Amino acid sequence: MSITPIEQKIIELLEKEDKRAINLLYEHYSNSLYGVILKITVNEEIAEDALQETFVKVWKNARKYDSSKAKLFTWLFRIARNTAIDKLRSFNNRYHKEVQIDTSNVYILPSSNLNQDVLDIKEHVGRLEEKYQIVLKALFFEGMTQQEASDELNIPLGTIKSRLKIGLRELKKVYDP
């Protein structure tokens, strides 16, 4: 196995934990490693993260490199490939666990499950001052979060919370005199 002078220099610097090794590695191998990683991940953002993580792993494991077992590029290639696969798996796992809003059925309630005691709640909400009605309708009947209601209605979040609290207090008077 023949070693080029630049590879020899990089190996020596790695053994000494000299930070110049990373600069040389990046300069001579980053394009090739990025190509390998991008081919696996098919996503530039993930590939860039994986490349950075590859160089961190190379630096942390520099003393483990054995030139009698593999050429420097082969060692780098294995680290890059494994890192890319790990990043891709992590991304796919995270993506599939995210809630898909377009297919959510959280707010679809069958009418048979409605509580008959509160069917008149819309009527009672309608008797509140308009500023409380708007907030309660957004939060309870349109299923918005407080932050979404704040953004949609262009009302500060603190005001949304205050109006919600006051509106609920007024409704409580109706249902629990």
JOZIWO-V13641 format. One record per backbone hydrogen bond with DSSP energy under -0.5 kcal/mol. CO is the residue of the C=O (numbers start at 1). NH is the residue of the N-H. If there is no record, write none. Layout:
CO_NH / CO_NH
This chain:
4_8 / 5_9 / 6_10 / 7_11 / 8_12 / 9_13 / 10_14 / 11_15 / 12_16 / 13_18 / 14_17 / 17_19 / 18_21 / 19_22 / 19_23 / 20_24 / 21_25 / 22_26 / 23_27 / 24_28 / 25_29 / 25_30 / 26_30 / 29_33 / 30_34 / 31_35 / 32_36 / 33_37 / 34_38 / 35_39 / 36_40 / 37_41 / 38_42 / 43_47 / 44_48 / 45_49 / 46_50 / 47_51 / 48_52 / 49_53 / 50_54 / 51_55 / 52_56 / 53_57 / 54_58 / 55_59 / 56_60 / 57_61 / 59_62 / 61_64 / 61_65 / 62_65 / 65_67 / 66_69 / 66_70 / 71_75 / 72_76 / 73_77 / 74_78 / 75_79 / 76_80 / 77_81 / 78_82 / 79_83 / 80_84 / 81_85 / 82_86 / 83_87 / 84_88 / 85_89 / 86_90 / 87_91 / 88_92 / 89_93 / 90_94 / 91_95 / 92_96 / 93_97 / 94_98 / 95_98 / 99_101 / 100_103 / 101_104 / 105_108 / 107_109 / 110_113 / 111_114 / 114_116 / 115_118 / 116_119 / 118_121 / 119_122 / 120_124 / 121_125 / 122_126 / 124_127 / 125_128 / 129_132 / 129_133 / 130_134 / 131_135 / 132_136 / 133_137 / 134_138 / 135_139 / 136_140 / 136_141 / 137_141 / 137_142 / 138_144 / 145_149 / 146_150 / 147_151 / 148_152 / 149_153 / 150_154 / 150_155 / 156_160 / 157_161 / 158_162 / 159_163 / 160_164 / 161_165 / 162_166 / 163_167 / 164_168 / 165_169 / 166_170 / 167_171 / 168_172 / 169_173 / 170_174 / 171_174 / 171_175 / 172_176
